[in-house]
Amino acid sequence: MHSLRSERAPSRALTQAPTENALIPHSTPIDSLMLMSLRRTARPAIAMSTTPAAIASSASLESAEDVFRSLIAPSRVATKRAIAASKTVQMCFLVDCTSSMGPWIQRVKQKIAHVMEPVKKDVEFRDVSFRFSFVGYRDIDDGPNRLVKSGFSSDPDFIVNFLEGVQDQGGADFCEDALGGLDAALDQEWDGTPEGTKLIVHIADAPCHGKRFHSLGKRNDSYLDSTHWDDMAASIFADMIRHQVDYYFVRLSEHTDQMIEVFKSLYNTESMELKVIDLSSDASKFLAAIVESVKTSVRNSLRRSKMR
C-alpha cells in the first residue's frame, strides 16, 4: 500500500504477443497450434530414420518445443494474474464538501453500500472485490477543515459511519480547492498492483482556483492569478496516468465545464480518458452511473494489462 503521488514509474519489460493467424479457429489455443505445426513439418522425416543426424535433429526439435513452452507458460500465468488483479477495485469518492454540497454528501452515504450488488449480478463481474475511500475537500482558507479523508476499507459501512461526521461547510469564494482534493485522493494508501483497478469519482459544482480553469473572475477566485495551479494540475494528472487511475467527473453545473476541458487536455491519452457523468438535471441516475463506471474501469484495467 502506498501513495501514488510523485513516484518514479517502475520500468517494465516490453513483450509482444504472438501474431494471431486469421485462419486458426478461435477455439484452438495459439500455442498448441504452433507446437502442432512444428511437429507436422519435422516429425515425419525424423521418425523414418535413426541416423545420428536424424537423432540430433529430433533432439533439436524437442529443445525448441521446451523453449517455446518456457516462453508461453509465464505469459499464461501473467494473463491470469492480470485478470484477477483487474477485479480488485479501489474506488475513491472525491467530493466538494462546502456548503452547497450537503445533498451530495448524503447521496454518497446512501448509495455507497449499494454499489457492489448490481456489479456482482453481472456474471462478468461476480468475483470483483472492493475497497472504498472518501476524500472531501473545502477551500484553502478553511484551515484544518480543508480536507477530510477516510482511508480505504473493504467495508462500505465503515465509509457510511465516517460520513456521519462530515458536514457541508466552509468555502469563502466560489472556487474551491479541487486540486488539493485530487492531490489528497492520490496521496492515500493505494494497492500498488499495476493491473489493479483504480478509479476516482469526483463530485463537484465549482471549479478549482486559477484563471486557466474558469472565467469567473477575481471576485469569485481569491487565488486567481497564481501560476501554482497550472503546475499542480499537470503534476497530479501525470501521476494519475502513470499509475493508471481512471477518472470520472460528476458534472453538476456549467461552472465546471472549462475546468473539465483543461483536465481532459492534461489527462486524455491513448489508454486513459476522462469520463464526464452529467447529473446536472437528474441526480436519480447516480447509482446506475457509478455501477457502469466500475464495470468500465475493470474492463479498462484488463485491456491495459494486455498492452504492457
Phi, psi and chi 1 to 4 in degrees:
 res  aa     phi    psi   chi1   chi2   chi3   chi4
   1 MET       -  131.6  -54.2  -66.5  177.4      -
   2 HIS  -161.1  165.5   60.6   81.2      -      -
   3 SER   -70.7  151.7  166.1      -      -      -
   4 LEU  -101.2    6.0  -57.1 -175.1      -      -
   5 ARG   -87.7  128.9  -79.7  -64.0  -82.9  141.0
   6 SER    52.5   48.3  -57.9      -      -      -
   7 GLU  -108.2  153.1  -68.4 -175.3   -4.9      -
   8 ARG   -74.1  134.8 -173.1  179.6  -59.7  -84.1
   9 ALA   -67.9  133.1      -      -      -      -
  10 PRO   -66.8  142.7   24.4  -32.5      -      -
  11 SER   -75.4  144.7   60.3      -      -      -
  12 ARG  -130.0  137.2  -64.5 -168.9 -174.6   96.4
  13 ALA   -72.3  135.8      -      -      -      -
  14 LEU   -90.0  127.3  -63.0  177.6      -      -
  15 THR  -121.7  146.7   57.2      -      -      -
  16 GLN  -116.4  125.9 -175.4  173.6    2.0      -
  17 ALA   -70.4  150.2      -      -      -      -
  18 PRO   -58.2  142.6  -19.8   29.7      -      -
  19 THR   -68.4  131.0  -56.6      -      -      -
  20 GLU   -77.2  130.6 -174.3  172.9  -21.0      -
  21 ASN   -80.4  123.5 -172.0  -27.1      -      -
  22 ALA   -65.5  -19.5      -      -      -      -
  23 LEU   -89.5   -5.4  -60.1  178.6      -      -
  24 ILE   -85.7  128.7  -64.8  172.9      -      -
  25 PRO   -60.5  141.5  -18.6   29.3      -      -
  26 HIS   -64.0  -20.6  -69.2  -65.0      -      -
  27 SER   -77.2  -13.4   58.6      -      -      -
  28 THR  -103.0  124.3  -52.0      -      -      -
  29 PRO   -58.7  136.5  -20.6   31.8      -      -
  30 ILE   -61.7  -35.6 -175.3   69.4      -      -
  31 ASP   -68.6  -36.8   51.1  -38.7      -      -
  32 SER   -63.8  -42.7  -60.8      -      -      -
  33 LEU   -66.5  -35.7  -74.1  163.2      -      -
  34 MET   -66.2  -39.0  -69.4  176.4   73.5      -
  35 LEU   -66.4  -41.8  -75.7  173.9      -      -
  36 MET   -58.8  -40.3  -70.9  163.2   56.6      -
  37 SER   -64.1  -41.1  176.6      -      -      -
  38 LEU   -58.8  -44.0  -80.1  171.3      -      -
  39 ARG   -69.8  -41.1  -68.8  176.3 -179.4  129.6
  40 ARG   -62.1  -37.3  -80.2 -160.9  -64.0  -92.3
  41 THR   -81.8  -23.1   54.5      -      -      -
  42 ALA  -117.1  -33.3      -      -      -      -
  43 ARG   -66.2  -42.1  -75.8  -73.1  172.2   81.8
  44 PRO   -56.6  -46.1  -27.0   36.2      -      -
  45 ALA   -65.0  -36.8      -      -      -      -
  46 ILE   -68.1  -40.5  -65.4  170.8      -      -
  47 ALA   -65.9  -25.4      -      -      -      -
  48 MET   -86.6   -3.5  -65.6  170.6   61.7      -
  49 SER  -138.3  145.3  174.8      -      -      -
  50 THR  -119.9   23.4   57.2      -      -      -
  51 THR   -69.0  157.7   64.7      -      -      -
  52 PRO   -55.2  -37.5  -26.6   34.3      -      -
  53 ALA   -65.4  -40.7      -      -      -      -
  54 ALA   -67.1  -40.9      -      -      -      -
  55 ILE   -62.8  -41.3  -67.5  170.8      -      -
  56 ALA   -63.8  -39.2      -      -      -      -
  57 SER   -63.8  -39.7  177.5      -      -      -
  58 SER   -63.4  -43.0  176.1      -      -      -
  59 ALA   -62.7  -37.9      -      -      -      -
  60 SER   -64.0  -39.9  176.4      -      -      -
  61 LEU   -64.0  -45.0  176.5   61.9      -      -
  62 GLU   -59.4  -40.0  -65.8  -66.2  -16.7      -
  63 SER   -63.6  -39.9  176.4      -      -      -
  64 ALA   -63.2  -40.7      -      -      -      -
  65 GLU   -64.6  -40.7  -69.6 -178.7    3.3      -
  66 ASP   -62.2  -41.4  -70.8  -18.4      -      -
  67 VAL   -62.9  -43.7  169.7      -      -      -
  68 PHE   -61.4  -44.9  179.6   78.4      -      -
  69 ARG   -61.5  -38.3  -73.8 -166.8 -178.9   94.1
  70 SER   -66.6  -25.7   71.4      -      -      -
  71 LEU   -82.4  -40.1  -68.2  173.2      -      -
  72 ILE   -79.1  -30.8 -155.8   68.3      -      -
  73 ALA   -62.0  -48.1      -      -      -      -
  74 PRO   -60.8  -32.1  -23.0   33.8      -      -
  75 SER   -63.8  -42.1  175.4      -      -      -
  76 ARG   -63.0  -43.6  -76.3  175.2  168.4  172.2
  77 VAL   -62.4  -43.1  171.4      -      -      -
  78 ALA   -63.4  -38.2      -      -      -      -
  79 THR   -64.9  -44.9  -61.1      -      -      -
  80 LYS   -62.9  -39.9  -71.4  179.8  179.5  178.6
  81 ARG   -65.6  -39.3 -175.3  168.4   58.4 -116.8
  82 ALA   -66.1  -39.9      -      -      -      -
  83 ILE   -63.1  -45.4  -68.4  172.6      -      -
  84 ALA   -64.1  -42.8      -      -      -      -
  85 ALA   -66.8  -36.9      -      -      -      -
  86 SER   -64.2  -22.4   69.9      -      -      -
  87 LYS   -92.9   10.3  -66.7 -174.9  176.6 -179.0
  88 THR   -99.8  103.7  -58.6      -      -      -
  89 VAL   -99.4  124.6  175.9      -      -      -
  90 GLN  -110.8  118.9  -61.3  175.4   93.8      -
  91 MET  -126.7  120.7 -176.1  174.4 -170.1      -
  92 CYS  -110.2  125.8  172.0      -      -      -
  93 PHE   -91.6  115.8  -73.8   93.4      -      -
  94 LEU  -106.7  116.7  172.6   63.7      -      -
  95 VAL  -131.0  131.1 -176.9      -      -      -
  96 ASP   -64.3  119.9  175.1  -11.7      -      -
  97 CYS  -109.5   26.9  -71.4      -      -      -
  98 THR   -79.1  179.5   54.0      -      -      -
  99 SER   -62.2  -22.1   53.8      -      -      -
 100 SER   -84.4   -5.6   61.7      -      -      -
 101 MET  -107.1   12.9  -68.7  -68.1  -69.1      -
 102 GLY   -52.4  -47.9      -      -      -      -
 103 PRO   -60.2  -31.8  -25.8   36.0      -      -
 104 TRP   -79.3  -30.6  -79.4   96.5      -      -
 105 ILE   -62.1  -43.3  -63.3  170.8      -      -
 106 GLN   -65.2  -37.4  -67.3  -57.7  -48.4      -
 107 ARG   -65.3  -42.2 -164.3  164.5  -79.8  117.0
 108 VAL   -61.5  -44.3  171.8      -      -      -
 109 LYS   -59.7  -40.4 -177.3  167.5   67.8  174.5
 110 GLN   -74.3  -31.2  -67.1  163.0    3.9      -
 111 LYS  -102.2  -20.6  -58.9  -60.4 -177.2 -178.0
 112 ILE   -60.1  -35.1 -167.9  169.0      -      -
 113 ALA   -73.5  -10.9      -      -      -      -
 114 HIS  -105.7    9.1  -58.2  -74.1      -      -
 115 VAL   -75.4  -41.4  172.0      -      -      -
 116 MET   -65.2  -45.5  -66.0 -173.9  -68.6      -
 117 GLU   -58.4  -52.0 -176.1  178.2   -7.6      -
 118 PRO   -65.8  -28.4   17.4  -28.5      -      -
 119 VAL   -66.0  -47.3  171.1      -      -      -
 120 LYS   -72.4  -15.9  -70.3  173.0  174.4  -74.0
 121 LYS   -65.4  -28.5  -81.4 -175.4  177.8  178.3
 122 ASP   -76.9  125.8 -169.3  -36.8      -      -
 123 VAL   -55.2  -36.4  173.1      -      -      -
 124 GLU   -61.8  -24.8 -177.5 -177.3   -2.8      -
 125 PHE  -121.6   18.6  -55.8   99.9      -      -
 126 ARG   -67.4  -23.9   62.5 -171.7  173.0 -168.4
 127 ASP  -104.7   21.5   51.0   -7.8      -      -
 128 VAL   -72.1  138.1  166.0      -      -      -
 129 SER  -114.0  153.4   61.9      -      -      -
 130 PHE  -124.3  146.5  -75.0   87.2      -      -
 131 ARG  -132.4  126.5  -64.7  175.7   69.2 -130.4
 132 PHE  -110.2  153.1  -62.7  101.7      -      -
 133 SER  -147.4  162.3   76.3      -      -      -
 134 PHE  -130.6  130.1  179.4   91.8      -      -
 135 VAL  -126.0  123.7  173.1      -      -      -
 136 GLY  -112.5  144.0      -      -      -      -
 137 TYR  -132.4  156.3   63.7   90.0      -      -
 138 ARG  -125.3 -119.8  -62.6 -174.9  176.1   95.0
 139 ASP  -130.6  167.3 -153.0   -2.6      -      -
 140 ILE   -58.2  -39.8  -62.9  165.5      -      -
 141 ASP   -77.1    0.2  -64.0  -28.7      -      -
 142 ASP   -84.1    2.6  -71.2  -43.5      -      -
 143 GLY    57.4 -128.1      -      -      -      -
 144 PRO   -66.0  -16.2   22.0  -32.2      -      -
 145 ASN   -91.6    7.0  -63.5  -42.4      -      -
 146 ARG   -63.0  -38.4 -177.4  174.7   67.4   91.8
 147 LEU  -128.6  143.3  -63.9  170.4      -      -
 148 VAL  -131.4  134.5  -70.5      -      -      -
 149 LYS  -136.3  131.8  -61.9 -163.7  -67.1 -176.5
 150 SER   -89.0  -28.8   69.5      -      -      -
 151 GLY    80.6  166.1      -      -      -      -
 152 PHE   -82.8  146.3  -81.0  102.1      -      -
 153 SER  -151.4  144.2  175.3      -      -      -
 154 SER   -81.2   -6.3   58.1      -      -      -
 155 ASP  -103.5  108.2 -178.9    4.7      -      -
 156 PRO   -62.0  -26.4   18.7  -29.8      -      -
 157 ASP   -64.7  -27.7  -72.0  -23.3      -      -
 158 PHE   -62.0  -42.7  171.4   81.8      -      -
 159 ILE   -68.8  -39.8  -52.6  -61.1      -      -
 160 VAL   -59.2  -46.2  171.5      -      -      -
 161 ASN   -65.1  -37.5  -68.0  -27.1      -      -
 162 PHE   -61.9  -40.1  175.6   82.7      -      -
 163 LEU   -70.5  -16.6  -72.2  172.8      -      -
 164 GLU   -59.5  -28.5  -68.1  -69.7  -12.8      -
 165 GLY   -97.7    4.0      -      -      -      -
 166 VAL   -95.9  123.2  176.2      -      -      -
 167 GLN  -110.0  148.7  -57.5  -63.3  -39.7      -
 168 ASP   -84.0  112.2   54.0  -45.8      -      -
 169 GLN  -160.1  165.9   61.5 -174.8   33.1      -
 170 GLY    79.4 -170.4      -      -      -      -
 171 GLY    89.8   93.6      -      -      -      -
 172 ALA   -77.3  -59.1      -      -      -      -
 173 ASP   -92.4 -173.1   54.2   11.1      -      -
 174 PHE   -74.7  -41.8 -172.9   78.6      -      -
 175 CYS   -73.4  150.8  -63.2      -      -      -
 176 GLU  -124.5  173.5  -48.3  -61.4   -2.1      -
 177 ASP   -86.5   60.3 -170.1   20.5      -      -
 178 ALA   -64.9  -36.6      -      -      -      -
 179 LEU   -67.8  -36.6  -69.6  177.1      -      -
 180 GLY   -62.5  -35.5      -      -      -      -
 181 GLY   -66.7  -43.7      -      -      -      -
 182 LEU   -62.7  -41.6  -81.6  166.7      -      -
 183 ASP   -59.8  -43.8 -178.5   70.3      -      -
 184 ALA   -67.4  -34.8      -      -      -      -
 185 ALA   -64.1  -41.2      -      -      -      -
 186 LEU   -72.4  -28.7  -69.0  177.8      -      -
 187 ASP   -88.2   44.6 -166.8   26.9      -      -
 188 GLN  -109.5  176.8  -61.3 -179.7   92.9      -
 189 GLU   -86.8   81.5  -66.0  -63.4  -45.8      -
 190 TRP   -82.8  152.1  -63.9   78.8      -      -
 191 ASP   -70.4  127.9 -179.7   -8.5      -      -
 192 GLY   -83.1    5.0      -      -      -      -
 193 THR   -59.0  120.2  -53.4      -      -      -
 194 PRO   -58.6  -35.7  -22.1   32.1      -      -
 195 GLU   -82.0   -9.6  -62.0   88.7   -7.3      -
 196 GLY   -66.3  152.2      -      -      -      -
 197 THR   -85.9  121.4  -62.7      -      -      -
 198 LYS  -125.0  130.9  -53.2  175.8 -173.7   72.5
 199 LEU  -145.6  145.9   64.9  154.3      -      -
 200 ILE  -115.8  127.1  -66.9  173.8      -      -
 201 VAL  -107.3  110.8  177.2      -      -      -
 202 HIS  -101.9  121.9 -172.8  174.9      -      -
 203 ILE  -117.5  118.9  -53.0  171.5      -      -
 204 ALA  -157.9  153.0      -      -      -      -
 205 ASP  -118.2    5.6   63.1   -3.4      -      -
 206 ALA  -138.8  151.1      -      -      -      -
 207 PRO   -81.1  171.7   30.5  -35.2      -      -
 208 CYS   -78.5  173.2   62.1      -      -      -
 209 HIS   -73.0  155.4  -67.2  -74.5      -      -
 210 GLY   114.5  133.5      -      -      -      -
 211 LYS   -68.8  -15.3   57.3 -173.1  175.2 -177.3
 212 ARG   -71.9  -21.9 -175.6 -177.4  179.3 -170.8
 213 PHE  -102.9   -4.2  -55.9   96.4      -      -
 214 HIS  -164.4  171.6   63.3   81.0      -      -
 215 SER  -124.8   37.3  -57.3      -      -      -
 216 LEU   -91.0   -9.8  -61.9  171.5      -      -
 217 GLY    81.0  173.1      -      -      -      -
 218 LYS   -68.4  -26.3 -158.5  158.4 -170.1  173.3
 219 ARG   -60.2  -32.0  179.4 -179.2  177.7 -177.7
 220 ASN  -103.8    1.7  -66.6  -65.1      -      -
 221 ASP  -144.5  103.1 -174.1  -10.1      -      -
 222 SER   -69.8  -13.5  -57.8      -      -      -
 223 TYR  -122.5   35.3  -59.2   90.8      -      -
 224 LEU   -59.4  -44.1  179.2   69.9      -      -
 225 ASP   -88.4   -4.6  -65.0  -35.2      -      -
 226 SER   -69.3  132.4  174.1      -      -      -
 227 THR   -83.8   -5.2   57.7      -      -      -
 228 HIS   -56.2  -34.9  162.8   74.8      -      -
 229 TRP   -65.8  -38.9  -51.8  117.7      -      -
 230 ASP   -61.7  -47.6  -67.2   -3.2      -      -
 231 ASP   -65.3  -39.7  -65.2  -21.7      -      -
 232 MET   -64.9  -44.2 -174.2  175.1 -177.6      -
 233 ALA   -62.9  -43.6      -      -      -      -
 234 ALA   -60.9  -41.7      -      -      -      -
 235 SER   -66.1  -43.2  172.1      -      -      -
 236 ILE   -61.7  -48.6  -74.7  168.9      -      -
 237 PHE   -73.1  -27.2  -76.2  103.5      -      -
 238 ALA   -63.4  -40.7      -      -      -      -
 239 ASP   -68.0  -37.9  -79.6  -15.3      -      -
 240 MET   -63.4  -40.9  -70.7  176.0   71.4      -
 241 ILE   -67.1  -45.4  -66.4  167.5      -      -
 242 ARG   -58.6  -39.9 -178.0  177.7  -59.5  121.2
 243 HIS   -99.5    7.8  -65.3  -74.3      -      -
 244 GLN    54.2   55.9  -60.9 -172.4  -23.3      -
 245 VAL   -96.6  116.2 -179.8      -      -      -
 246 ASP   -70.8  142.8  -74.7  -25.9      -      -
 247 TYR  -127.1  122.0 -178.9   49.2      -      -
 248 TYR  -118.9  129.3  -61.0   84.8      -      -
 249 PHE  -111.1  121.5 -171.1   88.0      -      -
 250 VAL   -87.2  107.9  177.8      -      -      -
 251 ARG   -83.9  124.2  178.0 -175.1 -179.0  -87.4
 252 LEU  -113.4  -17.1  -55.7 -179.1      -      -
 253 SER  -157.4  165.7   80.7      -      -      -
 254 GLU   -71.9  -13.1   70.4  -82.2    6.3      -
 255 HIS   -66.4  -18.9  -61.7  -57.3      -      -
 256 THR   -96.9    0.5   57.0      -      -      -
 257 ASP   -62.6  -44.8  -70.9  -10.3      -      -
 258 GLN   -64.2  -40.7 -175.3  171.7  -32.6      -
 259 MET   -61.1  -43.2  179.5 -176.9   72.3      -
 260 ILE   -58.8  -43.2  -69.9  169.8      -      -
 261 GLU   -64.7  -38.8  -68.2  -52.7  -49.7      -
 262 VAL   -65.9  -43.8  176.1      -      -      -
 263 PHE   -58.7  -41.7  -76.0    2.3      -      -
 264 LYS   -60.0  -41.6  -75.4 -179.6  178.3  179.6
 265 SER   -65.0  -26.6   72.3      -      -      -
 266 LEU   -89.3  -24.0  -64.2  170.8      -      -
 267 TYR  -108.9  -39.0  177.9   77.2      -      -
 268 ASN   -67.5  127.1  -74.0    4.7      -      -
 269 THR  -135.9 -171.5   63.4      -      -      -
 270 GLU   -61.0  -33.9 -176.7  178.8  -10.2      -
 271 SER  -110.2   -7.7   61.8      -      -      -
 272 MET  -126.0  137.1  -50.7  -65.1  -71.8      -
 273 GLU  -145.8  126.4 -178.7 -176.9   -0.7      -
 274 LEU   -69.0  126.1 -171.2  158.8      -      -
 275 LYS  -104.9  129.4  -58.8  -74.0 -171.9 -178.1
 276 VAL  -100.4  125.2  177.9      -      -      -
 277 ILE  -104.7  104.2  -57.3  170.5      -      -
 278 ASP   -87.7  105.4 -169.6   -8.5      -      -
 279 LEU  -116.3   23.3  -60.6 -179.2      -      -
 280 SER   -64.5  -23.6   57.4      -      -      -
 281 SER  -117.2   -8.6   59.3      -      -      -
 282 ASP  -153.1   89.4 -170.9   -2.5      -      -
 283 ALA   -71.0  -15.1      -      -      -      -
 284 SER   -66.6  -15.6   67.5      -      -      -
 285 LYS   -87.3    6.5  -63.7  178.6 -179.9  177.6
 286 PHE   -57.4  -54.2  176.9   61.7      -      -
 287 LEU   -61.8  -46.3  179.4   59.2      -      -
 288 ALA   -59.8  -39.4      -      -      -      -
 289 ALA   -66.7  -38.8      -      -      -      -
 290 ILE   -67.6  -41.9  -63.2  -54.5      -      -
 291 VAL   -59.7  -45.5  168.3      -      -      -
 292 GLU   -66.0  -33.6  -74.0  -52.9  -50.4      -
 293 SER   -63.6  -42.1  -61.4      -      -      -
 294 VAL   -61.3  -47.4  171.0      -      -      -
 295 LYS   -60.3  -43.4  -67.2  179.3  179.5 -179.5
 296 THR   -61.9  -41.9  -62.7      -      -      -
 297 SER   -69.0  -37.4  -75.3      -      -      -
 298 VAL   -61.7  -45.7  172.0      -      -      -
 299 ARG   -63.2  -41.1  -66.2 -173.5 -177.2  111.0
 300 ASN   -61.0  -42.6  -73.9  -13.6      -      -
 301 SER   -62.5  -42.6  -65.3      -      -      -
 302 LEU   -66.7  -42.1 -174.9   55.6      -      -
 303 ARG   -63.3  -43.3  174.2  176.7   53.9   81.9
 304 ARG   -66.7  -35.0  -72.1 -169.3  -68.5 -103.5
 305 SER   -64.6  -31.5   69.7      -      -      -
 306 LYS   -73.2  -22.2  -68.8  177.9  179.1  177.9
 307 MET   -82.6  -13.1  -66.0  169.3   59.9      -
 308 ARG   -70.6      -  -68.9 -171.5 -179.3   94.2
